[in-house]
Amino acid sequence: MFIFVKKKSFWLGLIWLIGLCRLFYHFYYLPDLQVVFCDVGQGDAILVADNSVQILIDGGPDNKVLQCLKDNVLPWDKRIELMVLTHADSDHFVGLTSVLDNYIVENLLVVNLPKISKDFDVFYQKVKKQIVDHDLKIHFPVFAENGCITDYVCWQIVSENNIFLSGNIFDENYDLDQLSDLLNKSLYNNLNYNNESIVLNLTVDDKMFSLAGDVEAKGELAMVNNGLLTKVDVLKVPHHGSKSSSTLDFLQVLQPEYSIVSVGSKNSFGHPHKMVLDNLEFINSKIFRTDISGEIKFTKNYNTDWKFSTKK
């Protein structure tokens, strides 16, 4: 019995030591600045971090985003300073529901335009709970608005979003049935949810990222015409490489060195479309896809050069 206890204590101690070493390694080697295109299958999720300050832009179609956060955020940091939902498609918001279960979110930037579904109802209730429990603040996009979340991370909204409802969709006076009635009364029939995506120009230190949601050709042209688009270093390819997006007019303004396609393996939509890949090759952009490369990262420490890496 004594020998058994001694061996058991040894193995427990070894497991504890290995865990401590892994935690130290994670802490010591986590870069100061990160932009991570998470591998969440057929959907979008992008983590931007300046040390312990995080922005999460979309969350993918399920809880895979939690692994991305676990790998790239300190384990004791359970706070996200800004969550952005570019639009209410399930492949962008469902994963955010699991994030709301595991993290405190300080601010949510979201289009005032829900999609009525069981999945959105779950997300909707989780947001309302964090408003009550943790004073989560709701923000709606304002065209050309800009700001900084740290000295190294700044953003600008370059999409022209409409205010669809006069009130806050997360107001406690609303339930989803009431919102459904309001939407049916106030929205025009040919509404394109994708073109209402929040599109951000994101500056992280000296590198510019264009995070384009699911915006399609009409939305791209509007942004070209408004004059706020500029050359960027990295483009999150709109709408997972759908042929409805990534027009040459749009791409030739941005001229991204890297183009990241967030897409699921063997997806039923045929994303990314050959025409999009041809357009990106035409402007000599380096194309990377999460279905092929897995998680895609741009990282740096202060006063050092950027590093680019993929998981596969």
C-alpha positions in Angstrom: 0.0 0.0 0.0 2.8 2.4 0.9 4.5 1.8 -2.5 1.2 2.4 -4.3 0.6 5.7 -2.6 4.2 6.7 -3.2 3.9 6.0 -7.0 0.6 7.7 -7.1 2.0 10.8 -5.5 4.9 10.8 -8.0 2.7 10.7 -11.0 0.3 13.4 -9.7 3.4 15.5 -9.0 4.7 14.9 -12.5 1.4 15.8 -14.1 1.2 19.0 -12.0 4.8 19.9 -13.0 4.1 19.3 -16.7 1.0 21.5 -16.5 3.0 24.2 -14.8 5.7 24.1 -17.5 3.1 24.2 -20.3 1.5 27.2 -18.6 4.9 29.0 -18.2 5.7 28.2 -21.9 2.3 29.6 -23.0 2.8 32.8 -20.9 6.4 33.3 -21.9 6.0 32.8 -25.6 2.7 34.5 -26.2 3.5 37.4 -28.5 2.6 41.0 -27.6 0.5 41.6 -30.8 -1.6 38.9 -32.6 -4.1 38.8 -35.4 -5.3 35.2 -35.6 -7.6 33.9 -38.3 -9.1 31.0 -36.4 -9.9 27.7 -38.2 -13.6 27.3 -37.4 -14.7 25.5 -40.6 -17.2 27.2 -42.9 -17.4 30.5 -41.0 -15.4 33.5 -39.7 -13.7 34.1 -36.4 -10.8 36.5 -36.0 -8.9 37.2 -32.8 -7.0 40.5 -32.4 -4.9 40.8 -29.2 -2.6 43.4 -27.7 -1.3 41.5 -24.7 -4.4 41.1 -22.4 -6.7 43.3 -24.5 -8.7 41.2 -27.0 -11.1 41.9 -29.9 -13.0 39.0 -31.3 -14.6 39.5 -34.7 -17.3 36.8 -35.4 -17.3 33.4 -33.8 -17.9 30.7 -36.5 -20.7 28.2 -36.8 -20.0 26.2 -33.5 -17.7 26.2 -30.4 -14.4 25.6 -32.3 -13.6 29.2 -31.6 -13.0 28.3 -27.9 -10.0 26.3 -28.9 -8.6 29.2 -30.8 -9.1 31.4 -27.7 -7.5 28.8 -25.5 -4.4 28.6 -27.7 -3.9 32.3 -28.1 -5.2 33.9 -24.8 -3.7 33.5 -21.4 -5.7 30.9 -19.5 -6.7 33.2 -16.6 -7.8 36.0 -18.9 -11.5 35.5 -19.2 -12.4 39.0 -20.4 -12.9 40.1 -24.0 -12.8 43.9 -24.4 -14.7 44.0 -27.7 -16.8 41.5 -29.5 -17.9 42.3 -33.1 -20.7 40.5 -34.9 -20.4 41.6 -38.5 -23.9 40.3 -39.3 -26.4 37.8 -38.1 -25.6 34.7 -40.2 -25.2 31.6 -38.2 -21.7 30.9 -39.4 -20.7 34.1 -37.8 -22.6 34.3 -34.5 -23.3 30.7 -33.2 -19.7 30.4 -31.9 -20.1 33.7 -30.0 -22.8 32.0 -27.9 -20.2 29.6 -26.5 -17.8 32.6 -25.9 -20.5 34.4 -23.9 -20.8 31.2 -21.8 -17.0 31.2 -21.0 -15.9 34.9 -21.1 -17.0 38.3 -19.8 -17.5 40.6 -22.8 -17.3 44.3 -22.1 -18.5 45.7 -25.5 -20.5 44.3 -28.4 -20.5 46.0 -31.8 -23.4 44.6 -33.9 -25.7 45.6 -36.7 -29.2 46.4 -35.4 -30.6 43.7 -37.6 -31.2 40.2 -36.3 -32.2 37.0 -38.1 -35.1 35.3 -36.4 -34.1 31.7 -35.6 -33.6 29.3 -32.6 -29.9 29.8 -32.8 -30.2 33.6 -32.7 -32.6 33.4 -29.9 -30.0 31.6 -27.8 -27.3 34.2 -28.7 -29.8 37.0 -28.0 -30.6 35.7 -24.5 -26.9 35.2 -23.6 -26.2 38.8 -24.6 -29.1 40.1 -22.6 -27.9 38.1 -19.6 -24.4 39.6 -19.9 -26.0 43.1 -20.1 -27.6 42.5 -16.7 -24.8 40.5 -15.0 -21.7 42.2 -16.4 -22.9 45.5 -17.8 -22.1 44.6 -21.4 -22.3 47.7 -23.6 -24.1 47.5 -27.0 -22.8 49.6 -29.9 -24.2 50.0 -33.4 -21.9 50.8 -36.4 -21.5 54.4 -37.4 -20.1 55.0 -40.9 -16.5 56.4 -40.9 -16.3 56.1 -37.1 -12.9 55.3 -35.8 -11.1 54.8 -32.5 -8.3 52.9 -30.7 -8.7 50.1 -28.1 -4.9 50.3 -27.2 -2.0 52.4 -28.3 -1.2 49.7 -31.0 -4.7 48.7 -32.2 -7.1 51.1 -34.0 -10.1 50.6 -36.2 -12.3 52.4 -38.6 -15.8 51.4 -39.9 -15.9 51.7 -43.7 -19.2 50.1 -44.4 -22.4 52.1 -44.7 -24.9 50.4 -42.4 -28.5 51.4 -42.1 -30.3 51.8 -38.7 -33.1 49.3 -39.3 -35.0 49.6 -36.0 -35.4 52.7 -33.9 -34.7 50.9 -30.7 -31.9 48.7 -29.4 -32.6 45.1 -30.4 -31.2 43.9 -27.1 -33.5 46.2 -25.1 -35.1 44.2 -22.3 -38.5 45.2 -23.5 -38.1 43.2 -26.6 -38.5 39.4 -27.1 -37.7 37.7 -30.3 -41.3 37.4 -31.4 -41.7 41.2 -31.0 -38.5 41.8 -33.0 -39.8 39.5 -35.7 -43.0 41.6 -36.0 -41.0 44.8 -36.1 -38.7 43.5 -38.8 -41.6 42.3 -41.0 -43.1 45.8 -40.8 -40.0 47.8 -41.3 -37.7 45.9 -43.7 -37.8 46.0 -47.5 -38.2 42.7 -49.2 -35.0 42.7 -51.2 -32.8 43.2 -48.2 -29.3 41.7 -48.6 -28.0 40.8 -45.1 -24.5 40.3 -46.4 -24.2 43.8 -47.7 -25.0 45.1 -44.2 -21.9 43.4 -42.8 -19.7 45.6 -40.6 -16.5 46.1 -42.5 -13.4 47.3 -40.5 -10.1 48.8 -41.4 -8.0 47.5 -38.6 -4.5 48.9 -37.9 -2.3 46.8 -35.6 1.0 48.7 -35.0 2.2 49.3 -38.6 0.1 46.7 -40.4 -3.3 47.3 -42.0 -6.0 44.6 -42.1 -9.3 44.8 -44.1 -11.9 42.6 -42.3 -14.8 42.5 -44.8 -17.4 40.2 -43.3 -19.7 38.8 -46.0 -20.0 41.9 -48.0 -20.9 41.4 -51.7 -20.2 43.2 -55.0 -22.8 46.0 -54.3 -21.3 46.7 -50.9 -17.8 46.6 -52.2 -18.6 49.2 -54.9 -20.2 51.4 -52.3 -17.0 51.3 -50.2 -14.8 52.0 -53.3 -17.0 55.0 -54.1 -16.9 56.4 -50.5 -13.1 56.8 -50.7 -12.3 55.3 -47.3 -10.7 52.2 -48.7 -6.9 52.2 -49.0 -4.1 49.8 -49.7 -3.9 47.1 -46.9 -1.4 44.5 -45.9 -3.9 41.7 -45.3 -7.5 41.1 -46.6 -9.9 38.8 -45.0 -11.5 37.8 -48.2 -15.3 38.6 -48.2 -17.9 35.9 -47.9 -15.5 33.0 -47.7 -14.5 33.5 -51.4 -18.0 33.5 -52.8 -18.2 34.5 -56.5 -20.6 37.2 -55.3 -17.7 39.1 -53.8 -14.1 40.1 -54.4 -14.6 42.2 -57.5 -11.5 43.4 -59.2 -12.4 47.1 -58.6 -12.4 46.3 -54.8 -9.3 44.3 -54.8 -7.3 46.7 -57.0 -7.9 49.5 -54.4 -6.9 47.3 -51.5 -3.9 45.5 -53.2 -3.4 43.1 -50.2 0.0 41.4 -49.9 -1.9 38.5 -48.1 -5.4 37.3 -48.7 -7.0 35.0 -46.1 -10.0 32.9 -47.0 -11.9 31.5 -44.0 -13.6 28.4 -45.4 -14.5 24.9 -44.5 -13.0 21.8 -46.2 -15.2 20.4 -49.0 -18.0 22.9 -48.2 -21.2 22.6 -50.1 -21.0 26.2 -51.5 -18.0 25.6 -53.6 -16.0 28.3 -51.7 -13.6 29.7 -52.6 -14.8 30.2 -56.2 -12.2 30.0 -59.0 -13.1 33.5 -60.2 -12.2 34.9 -56.8 -8.9 33.0 -56.7 -8.1 34.2 -60.2 -8.8 37.8 -59.2 -6.5 37.5 -56.2 -3.8 36.0 -58.3 -4.2 38.8 -60.9 -3.3 41.4 -58.2 -0.4 39.2 -57.1 -1.8 38.6 -53.6 -0.5 35.6 -51.5 -3.6 33.4 -50.9 -4.0 31.3 -47.7 -7.0 29.3 -46.7 -8.0 27.9 -43.4 -9.2 24.6 -44.9 -5.7 24.0 -46.2 -3.5 25.9 -43.7 -5.6 25.7 -40.5 -5.2 28.6 -38.1 -3.4 31.5 -39.7 -1.5 34.0 -37.6 0.3 37.4 -37.8 2.3 38.0 -34.6 5.0 40.3 -33.3 6.6 41.6 -30.1 7.0 45.3 -29.7 9.9 46.7 -31.7 10.4 43.5 -33.6 9.3 42.4 -37.1 6.0 40.7 -37.9 6.0 36.9 -38.1 3.6 34.9 -40.3 2.6 31.3 -39.5 0.1 28.6 -40.2 -0.9 25.6 -38.1 -0.7 23.1 -40.9 
